[in-house]
């Protein structure tokens, strides 16, 4: 007999209820967001300028020159406004490894002048060495994973059903951090191994026909989407059940495969909530007090979604374990 499963809406309600009973868990994302807002910024705009100069020396057909110029302007805007400290929010090759609620990490000002006015020259650290940027980026990502492991563990402890034989909090956070680091290394290795030949294939296809290159690009985007979808619960499995990297990937893929529509619904609804509330927070970001309120409110909304995802995964994993006879 199949037991009733927790619906997406019920998971959301229980998730926000769990966070409301322990509002102190918001201290982690709130402190991180205040650091992004008021702390120093690391700028790498000089590296982007070098790339733009090299791109400007490339001779192109007039038909492609306009698109090329738009790419250069986009890189210039990103280079002027990007803060390397944003890696503390664990953004990795466009994929958020951990869902840490943040309002200020990836918020880009409208212009470089506005960015300088917000940060101030005293708080602006400029890096122009690729080696320095790489080392600091790795360190920031590692620290961000540790912060995320702590935040996720605190949330998991609010919603977990099995509390027997739990290790001390620092030990669980440390082990989760190490496993997340290994997962990131595997993800990076996959991007490198699969990405280089894929880009070569797109380049060769572009010489044959532009439509063929576009088709390959669409295929790559679709494959990446499905890969990240099936790995959506990896961090949750590590934190909640102490799974190793491969076991967490296996459990995540099976939970998603057996609950594809509801998982997709949870992800879509979560993103709609975040997108809708971000519009509301923009109306508050006109004063110091408004920014503070927006940061705290965003932390509550995002933390509730994380708790709901924990509850959803825990319920669907238990349902799969019972029906399949899988003890672990």
C-alpha positions as CSV (number, residue, x, y, z in Angstrom):
1,X,0.0,0.0,0.0
2,X,1.4,3.3,-1.1
3,X,1.5,6.0,1.6
4,X,0.3,9.5,0.8
5,X,3.1,11.8,-0.4
6,X,3.7,15.3,0.8
7,X,2.4,17.8,-1.8
8,X,4.5,20.7,-3.0
9,X,2.2,23.3,-1.3
10,X,2.2,21.4,1.9
11,X,6.0,21.2,1.9
12,X,6.1,25.0,1.4
13,X,3.8,25.6,4.3
14,X,5.6,23.3,6.6
15,X,9.0,24.7,5.5
16,X,8.0,28.3,6.4
17,X,6.5,27.1,9.6
18,X,9.8,25.4,10.6
19,X,11.8,28.6,9.8
20,X,9.3,30.8,11.7
21,X,9.9,28.6,14.8
22,X,13.7,29.2,14.6
23,X,14.3,32.6,13.1
24,X,17.8,32.7,14.3
25,X,18.8,30.5,11.4
26,X,18.4,33.6,9.3
27,X,21.6,35.1,10.8
28,X,23.7,33.2,8.3
29,X,22.2,34.6,5.1
30,X,21.5,38.0,6.6
31,X,25.1,38.4,7.7
32,X,26.3,37.2,4.3
33,X,24.1,39.7,2.5
34,X,25.1,42.6,4.7
35,X,28.7,41.7,3.8
36,X,27.9,41.8,0.1
37,X,26.2,45.2,0.6
38,X,28.5,47.1,3.0
39,X,31.8,45.1,2.8
40,X,34.7,45.4,0.4
41,X,34.4,44.5,-3.3
42,X,37.0,42.7,-5.3
43,X,37.0,44.0,-8.9
44,X,38.5,42.2,-11.9
45,X,37.6,44.8,-14.5
46,X,41.2,45.1,-15.7
47,X,41.2,41.4,-16.8
48,X,38.0,42.0,-18.7
49,X,39.5,45.1,-20.3
50,X,42.4,43.0,-21.6
51,X,39.9,40.5,-23.1
52,X,38.0,43.3,-24.8
53,X,41.2,44.8,-26.2
54,X,42.1,41.4,-27.7
55,X,38.6,41.0,-29.1
56,X,38.8,44.4,-30.7
57,X,41.8,43.3,-32.7
58,X,39.8,40.5,-34.3
59,X,38.8,41.2,-37.9
60,X,35.2,40.2,-38.6
61,X,32.6,40.5,-41.4
62,X,30.4,43.6,-41.2
63,X,27.4,41.4,-40.6
64,X,28.9,39.9,-37.4
65,X,30.6,43.1,-36.2
66,X,27.4,44.5,-34.5
67,X,26.8,41.4,-32.5
68,X,30.5,41.3,-31.6
69,X,30.3,44.8,-30.3
70,X,27.3,44.0,-28.2
71,X,29.3,41.1,-26.6
72,X,32.2,43.5,-25.9
73,X,29.8,46.0,-24.2
74,X,28.3,43.2,-22.1
75,X,31.7,42.0,-21.0
76,X,32.6,45.6,-20.1
77,X,29.5,46.0,-17.9
78,X,30.1,42.7,-16.2
79,X,33.8,43.5,-15.6
80,X,33.0,46.9,-14.1
81,X,30.3,45.6,-11.8
82,X,31.2,42.0,-10.8
83,X,32.3,41.5,-7.2
84,X,34.5,38.4,-6.8
85,X,33.2,38.1,-3.2
86,X,30.0,36.9,-4.8
87,X,31.6,33.4,-5.0
88,X,30.8,33.2,-1.3
89,X,27.2,32.5,-2.5
90,X,28.7,29.4,-4.2
91,X,27.9,30.4,-7.8
92,X,29.9,27.9,-9.9
93,X,30.0,28.0,-13.7
94,X,26.5,29.4,-13.7
95,X,25.1,26.8,-11.3
96,X,24.3,27.5,-7.6
97,X,25.8,24.6,-5.7
98,X,24.0,25.6,-2.5
99,X,20.8,27.6,-2.3
100,X,21.9,30.3,0.1
101,X,19.4,33.1,0.1
102,X,21.1,36.2,-1.1
103,X,19.8,39.6,-2.4
104,X,23.0,41.5,-2.8
105,X,25.6,38.9,-4.1
106,X,24.6,39.2,-7.8
107,X,23.0,42.6,-7.8
108,X,24.6,44.7,-10.5
109,X,24.4,48.5,-10.5
110,X,23.2,50.2,-13.6
111,X,26.6,51.7,-14.3
112,X,30.2,51.6,-13.2
113,X,29.8,55.1,-11.8
114,X,26.9,53.9,-9.6
115,X,29.0,50.9,-8.5
116,X,31.9,53.1,-7.5
117,X,29.5,55.4,-5.6
118,X,28.0,52.5,-3.7
119,X,31.3,50.8,-2.8
120,X,33.7,53.7,-2.5
121,X,37.3,53.7,-3.5
122,X,38.4,52.7,0.0
123,X,36.4,49.5,-0.1
124,X,37.4,48.6,-3.7
125,X,40.1,46.0,-4.2
126,X,41.3,45.7,-7.8
127,X,43.0,42.5,-9.0
128,X,44.8,42.4,-12.4
129,X,46.7,39.1,-12.1
130,X,44.9,35.9,-13.5
131,X,46.8,33.8,-11.0
132,X,45.7,35.9,-8.1
133,X,42.1,35.9,-9.3
134,X,42.2,32.1,-9.7
135,X,43.6,31.4,-6.2
136,X,41.3,33.9,-4.5
137,X,38.3,32.5,-6.4
138,X,39.1,29.0,-5.2
139,X,39.5,30.2,-1.6
140,X,36.2,32.2,-1.7
141,X,34.3,29.2,-3.2
142,X,35.7,26.9,-0.4
143,X,34.7,29.4,2.3
144,X,31.3,29.8,0.6
145,X,30.8,26.0,0.7
146,X,31.6,26.0,4.4
147,X,29.1,28.8,5.1
148,X,26.5,27.0,3.0
149,X,27.2,23.7,4.7
150,X,26.5,25.4,8.1
151,X,23.4,27.1,6.9
152,X,22.0,23.9,5.3
153,X,22.8,21.8,8.4
154,X,21.0,24.3,10.6
155,X,17.9,24.2,8.4
156,X,18.0,20.4,8.1
157,X,18.0,20.1,11.9
158,X,14.7,22.0,12.0
159,X,12.9,19.5,9.6
160,X,14.6,16.1,10.0
161,X,12.4,13.2,11.3
162,X,15.3,10.9,12.3
163,X,17.4,12.5,15.0
164,X,19.1,9.4,16.4
165,X,22.9,9.0,16.4
166,X,23.5,12.5,15.1
167,X,27.1,13.6,15.2
168,X,28.0,17.0,16.8
169,X,27.1,20.0,14.6
170,X,30.7,21.0,13.9
171,X,31.6,17.5,12.8
172,X,28.6,17.2,10.5
173,X,29.3,20.6,9.0
174,X,32.9,19.7,8.3
175,X,32.1,16.4,6.7
176,X,29.4,18.0,4.6
177,X,31.9,20.7,3.5
178,X,34.5,18.2,2.4
179,X,31.9,16.2,0.4
180,X,30.5,19.3,-1.2
181,X,34.1,20.2,-2.2
182,X,34.5,16.9,-3.8
183,X,31.2,17.2,-5.6
184,X,32.3,20.6,-7.0
185,X,35.6,19.2,-8.1
186,X,33.7,16.4,-10.0
187,X,31.3,18.9,-11.5
188,X,34.2,21.1,-12.6
189,X,36.0,18.1,-14.1
190,X,32.9,17.2,-16.0
191,X,32.6,20.7,-17.4
192,X,36.2,20.6,-18.6
193,X,36.2,17.1,-20.0
194,X,32.8,17.5,-21.8
195,X,33.0,21.2,-22.5
196,X,36.3,21.4,-24.5
197,X,35.3,18.8,-27.2
198,X,31.8,20.2,-27.2
199,X,33.1,23.7,-28.0
200,X,35.3,22.3,-30.7
201,X,32.3,20.5,-32.2
202,X,30.3,23.7,-32.2
203,X,33.2,25.6,-33.9
204,X,33.5,22.9,-36.6
205,X,29.7,22.9,-37.1
206,X,29.7,26.7,-37.5
207,X,31.9,26.3,-40.6
208,X,29.4,23.9,-42.1
209,X,26.2,25.8,-41.3
210,X,25.2,28.2,-38.6
211,X,21.9,26.3,-38.0
212,X,23.9,23.1,-37.2
213,X,26.0,25.0,-34.6
214,X,22.8,26.4,-33.1
215,X,21.3,22.9,-33.0
216,X,24.4,21.6,-31.1
217,X,24.2,24.5,-28.7
218,X,20.6,23.8,-28.0
219,X,21.4,20.1,-27.4
220,X,24.2,21.1,-25.0
221,X,21.9,23.4,-23.1
222,X,19.2,20.7,-22.9
223,X,21.6,18.1,-21.7
224,X,23.0,20.4,-19.0
225,X,19.5,21.3,-17.8
226,X,18.6,17.6,-17.3
227,X,21.9,16.9,-15.6
228,X,21.4,19.7,-13.1
229,X,17.8,18.7,-12.6
230,X,18.7,15.1,-11.7
231,X,21.4,16.4,-9.3
232,X,19.1,19.0,-7.7
233,X,18.9,17.1,-4.4
234,X,22.6,16.2,-4.0
235,X,23.4,18.8,-1.3
236,X,20.2,17.9,0.5
237,X,21.0,14.2,0.6
238,X,24.5,14.9,1.9
239,X,23.2,17.2,4.7
240,X,20.1,15.3,5.7
241,X,21.3,11.7,5.5
242,X,25.1,12.1,5.5
243,X,25.4,10.5,2.1
244,X,28.7,10.4,0.3
245,X,29.1,12.1,-3.1
246,X,28.2,9.2,-5.3
247,X,25.4,7.9,-3.1
248,X,23.9,11.5,-2.9
249,X,24.0,11.7,-6.7
250,X,22.3,8.3,-7.0
251,X,19.6,9.1,-4.4
252,X,19.0,12.6,-6.0
253,X,18.6,11.1,-9.5
254,X,16.2,8.4,-8.3
255,X,14.0,10.8,-6.3
256,X,13.8,13.1,-9.3
257,X,13.1,10.3,-11.8
258,X,10.3,8.9,-9.6
259,X,8.8,12.4,-8.9
260,X,9.7,14.3,-12.1
261,X,6.6,16.4,-12.4
262,X,6.3,17.3,-8.7
263,X,10.1,18.0,-8.6
264,X,9.8,20.3,-11.6
265,X,6.8,21.9,-10.0
266,X,8.7,22.6,-6.8
267,X,11.6,24.2,-8.7
268,X,9.3,26.3,-10.9
269,X,7.2,27.5,-8.0
270,X,10.3,28.3,-5.9
271,X,11.8,30.3,-8.7
272,X,8.5,32.1,-9.3
273,X,8.4,33.0,-5.6
274,X,11.9,34.3,-5.6
275,X,11.4,36.3,-8.9
276,X,8.1,37.8,-7.6
277,X,9.5,38.8,-4.2
278,X,12.6,40.3,-5.8
279,X,10.4,42.8,-7.5
280,X,8.9,43.7,-4.2
281,X,12.4,44.0,-2.5
282,X,13.4,46.5,-5.3
283,X,10.8,48.9,-4.0
284,X,12.4,48.8,-0.6
285,X,16.0,49.4,-1.8
286,X,15.8,53.1,-1.8
287,X,17.0,53.7,1.7
288,X,19.3,52.2,4.3
289,X,16.3,50.9,6.3
290,X,14.6,49.6,3.2
291,X,17.7,47.7,2.2
292,X,17.9,46.1,5.7
293,X,14.2,45.1,5.6
294,X,14.6,43.6,2.1
295,X,17.7,41.6,3.1
296,X,15.9,40.1,6.2
297,X,12.7,39.4,4.3
298,X,14.6,37.8,1.4
299,X,16.5,35.6,3.9
300,X,13.2,34.4,5.4
301,X,11.6,33.7,2.0
302,X,14.7,31.8,0.7
303,X,15.2,29.9,3.9
304,X,11.6,28.8,3.9
305,X,12.1,27.4,0.3
306,X,15.2,25.5,1.5
307,X,13.3,24.0,4.4
308,X,10.5,23.1,2.0
309,X,12.9,21.4,-0.3
310,X,14.4,19.4,2.5
311,X,10.9,18.2,3.6
312,X,10.0,17.4,0.0
313,X,13.2,15.4,-0.6
314,X,12.9,13.6,2.8
315,X,9.3,12.6,2.1
316,X,9.9,11.4,-1.4
317,X,13.1,9.5,-0.5
318,X,11.3,7.7,2.4
319,X,8.5,6.8,0.0
320,X,11.0,5.3,-2.5
321,X,12.9,3.5,0.3
322,X,9.7,1.9,1.6
323,X,8.3,0.8,-1.8
324,X,11.6,-0.5,-3.1
325,X,12.8,-2.0,0.1
326,X,16.0,0.1,0.0
327,X,17.3,0.4,3.5
328,X,19.7,3.2,2.6
